[in-house]
Amino acid sequence: MSVKYKKSKGEKIRTAFADFLELPEELALDLPRITLVGNLRLGVENHKGIIKYTQEEIRLRVHKGMVSAKGVKLQLRNLSSEEILIEGNIKEIGIFLDDEGV
C-alpha cells in the first residue's frame, strides 16, 4: 500500500538534510512509521496522541492526519510518547493524510 504525499519546499530541504546526515526521512519530516505484523499487531511510531479508543476502533493523530485501526478486542500496548503498539484481531486499517491535519 502506498500513500501519496506531496512535499512542501521546507520538507524537501529537510529531506535533503536528512539524506546528508543519513537520518530516517520520517524523523526529518515528522511522519509516522507504521508497522503491521499479520492481523495481530500494529505499531505506530511518531504519533501525536489518541483520538478514540474502544475495543473495536483505535484512532491516532499523526502529523497532518490520522491512523485508524478497526477490529475485535483491540488493546493498547507499549504506550509511550514515541510509539503505540495496538494488539488484537485487526480487520481494517485506515491512513488519512492531508495538508490541513486533523
Buried (B, 14 or more C-beta within 10 A) or exposed (E): EEEEEEEEEEBEEBBEEBEEEEEEBBBBBEBBBBEBEEEEBBBBBBBBEEBEEEEEBBBBBBBBBBBBBBBEEBEBEEEEEEBBBBBBEBEEBEBEBEEEEB
